[in-house]
Amino acid sequence: MRKNEVLAVINDSGLPARVKDYFARAAGGKRASALKAGLKKDPAGVIKSVDGLLAAAGGILGRPKDDVLFITGFNSNDLAPERFDAALAELRAVLFLHGEGFRELAFLPQAKGISADISGVHDARPYVFEVCCLRAEDGLVSAAEVLGVKYEKKKRQMNNARKKLPGARGGLFFAAGPLAASAAADKAALDRLARTLYEEKKEPPFTHLCMLSGGLGAVYPPWE
């Protein structure tokens, strides 16, 4: 689809104004990204997907659709593709946790020190979660060899936040790029991936490993 046609679809959509502006700049800019490619191929589909995610996450977090993307720390002036993907991954993690029975879900302040992204409560036990988004072109299973490296880079943030909450457990999310064109991994593959990584890391205590791909998710070990 031509750029002016894509911009018209964005302008006529029900996206919040700041998100519309970001989409328009991404679609019209020179930098390649999964968002730009998706908008060129199927702008209505991409918009519907993102708009639905914003509405659903906003309902869970008790925030209006207009600002739910930005409470992740996302800055609409930052056109780096990975920043937008990371913000969507965090909102997808919120939806997954809500479906797993978590309540009191919230984003943790990032102003001071190294911290995780999300906090929540499950069966009266507090949890904190760090979310790691892979590149949009990578699927989780095809990128399995890099997950161990990502784990080592992210575990400090999770553990730092966990230790500030008495009795808290922690979790690390690994999310396939939310706008990836490839098909999502199946549930069995995600289950195996979470368990394999957990065992490779010597079964870290107080820790759960979570995988997200498309609309599917998996966690190991199961919540207690």
N, C-alpha and C positions, 0 to 999 in steps of 0.2 A: 504494500500500500504506500502511496506517496506521502511525503512528510506533511503536506498541508491537510491531507485527509485524516492522517493520524491525529494531528493537532485538533481538528474539528471534533473527532470522537472524544478526545480527552476533555475538551471544553464543554461538550454537551453532557458529560457524565455526572454522576452524583458524588464523585470524590470530593473530599474536603478541599477548600481553596488552596491551601499550602501544598497538598499532595498533587493537585492538578498542576500547580506551577512547577513542582519538581519533575513530574512526568513530562511536561512540555519541554523543559530544558534538557532532560535526558534524551528525549526523542529527537530534538533538534540539534543536539551537540555533536561534536566529532568523536567523542570517546565511545568506544565499543563497550557494550554491556549486555547482559542477558535481558535487562529491562528494555533497552532500546530495540534489541532483536525481537523480543516478544511483542512489543507495541507495533512494530512494522508488520509482523506476520498476522497477529490477531489482537488488535487493540481492545476490542470489546471483551474478549475472553480474559486478558490480563487484568483489565480494569475490574471486571466482575469478581475475579479471584481475590484481588487485593482489597477491594471495597468490602467484600464479605468477611475477610480476615479482620479488618479494622473494626467492623461492626461487632463481630463475635467477641474479639478480645476486649473491646470497650465495655461490652455488657458484663463480662466476667470481672474486669478491673474496676467497674463503676466509674468509667471515664467516657466523655463524649467521643464519638468517632473522629471529630476534628483534631483531637490532640493525642490520641492513643499511640500513634506512631512515634510521637516526639518525646513521650515519657520514657522511652527506651534510651534516650540520649542522642537520638538521631538528629543530625543537623542538615536541614534541607539545602544549605549552601555547599555541602560536601558532596560532590558528584562522583566520588570514588565508588565504583560499583559494589565493592565489598561492604561498604557501610550500609547501603540500603538492604542488601541481602541479609546482613547480620541483624538488622532491626526486624525484618520479617521473620527470621528464624526465632528470635526471642518471643515474638507474639505467637508463633506456632507452638513454642514450648509451653506457653501459658495455656493454650487450648488443650494440649495433650495432658498437662497436669490437672486441669479442671476435669477432664474426662476420667482421670484416674482417681478422682475423689478428693483432690486437694482443695483447701479453702484458704481464705485470707491471702490470696496471691497478690504480690506487689513487686514493683521494681525497686531494687536497693539503690540508695544514693551513691553516686560515684565520685563525690567531691573530695573525699578524704581517703587516702591510702588505697591499697589493692583490695578489691572486694569482688563478690560474685554478682550475678545479674538479677536473680529472682529469689524471693523468699515465699514460703508457703507453709501450711500446716496439714499434716495427714495423721489421722487417729491421735490427735493431741500432741504429736511430736513435730517440732519445728524442722524445716529443711531449708537449705540454700542451694541454688543451682547456678552454674556457669554454662553459657551456651557458646558453642563453637560452630560456625557455619563454614562449610567447605565451599570452594569455588562453584559457581553456578553450573559449570560444565561437568562437574564431577558428581557421580553417584556415590553413595556410601560404600557399596560393596566393591565397586571398581577402584575406590581410593582407600581400601582397607589398610594397606601398608602404611599410610601416613597417619592413621588414627593414634598409634602409640606415641608418635612425636607430638601430635596435638595435645594428647593427654598430659604429657610432661610439661608442656608450656602453660596449660590452663589449671592444673590441679592446685597450684599455689593460691590462686584467686579464690577457688572454692574453699580450700581448707582455712584460709585466712578469715573468711566470713563465717565459716562454721564454728570456729573456735570462740567467736564472740557471742554465740548463743548457747547457753548451757543445754546439753543434751541433744544438740542439733545433729542431724545427718546431712550429707551433701550429695549432690549429683552433678554429673557432667553430661551435657547434651551435645551430640554430634549430629548436625543437620545437613542433609544434602541441599545444595543451592535451591531455594524455593521456586525459582523460575527456570529450573533446568528443563531442557526439552526432552531428555531421556525419561523413559518410564520408571516409575518408582519401584524400588526393590520390593519383593514380597515379604510378608510378615515373618515367615520362617527364617528367611535370610537375615533379617534384622535381629531376630532373637539370637541366632547363632553368632552374629557379629558382636552383640553386646556381651554375651557370655564369654566368647573367645578373648576379647580385649580385657575383660575383668580378670580372667585367669592368667593372661599374659602379664598383667600388672600385679600378680601375687595376691589377688583378692583383697584390695585395699579396704581397711575397716571403715565403717560409717559412710560408705560411698556406694552410689548407684550409677551405672552407666546407661544412658538413654540414647536411642537412635531415632531419627526422624527422616522420613523420605516420602515425599508426596503427602498423602493424607494418612500415612501409616506411622506407627511408633512402636518401640519396644524398650523394655527396661530389664536390667539384670544387676544384682539379684532382685527378686520381687520385693515390693514394699513390705515392711514388717508391721 
